[in-house]
């Protein structure tokens, strides 16, 4: 039996390659940025790629 799960998450890009990840069902938000491996990426900030890779482990 397959069960579907839905997660309400959005990223609002604020300036250049930096934004805020948030969810209506969570009390806090997280600053995110394009990782430094990409053009104009920002070092030292969580990226959507960090979250994706951590979800696969």
N, C-alpha and C positions, 0 to 999 in steps of 0.2 A: 504494500500500500504506500503510495507516494503522498507526502504531506507538503503543502505549499506554505512558505513563510514569506512575509512581506516586511520590509524595513523602510520606514519613512525617514530618509536622509537626503539632505541637499547641501550643495556647496554654492555659496554666494561669493563670486570673485570680486574683491574690493578694489585692488590696485595692482596693476601689472600682473604678476604671477602669484599673488598672495590673496587668500580668501578665508572664509569661515565655514566650517562644516557644522551643521546643526540638524536637529530633529525636533519636531513638535512634541515627541513623547519623552524627550530627555531634558534635564534641567540645565545642562551646560553645553557650550559649544567649543570647538577646537580650531585653532588657527592652522591652516594648511597652505602649502605652496607647491608649485611645480618643482620637482627635484632638480638638483644641479646637473644631472646628466642630460637634461633637455636644454635647448636654447633659452637663455635668460632665466634659468632655474635658480632657486634660492636654497642655499645650504643651511642646515641647522633647524629646519622646520619640517614637521610631519607632512607627508604628501599622500594623496589618494593611493599612489602606488604602494606606500608602506602599509596602508590598511588592507589593500587587496592581497599583497604577499603574506601578511600575517594571518589572513583568514584561511589561507590554503595549508597552513602547517598543522 
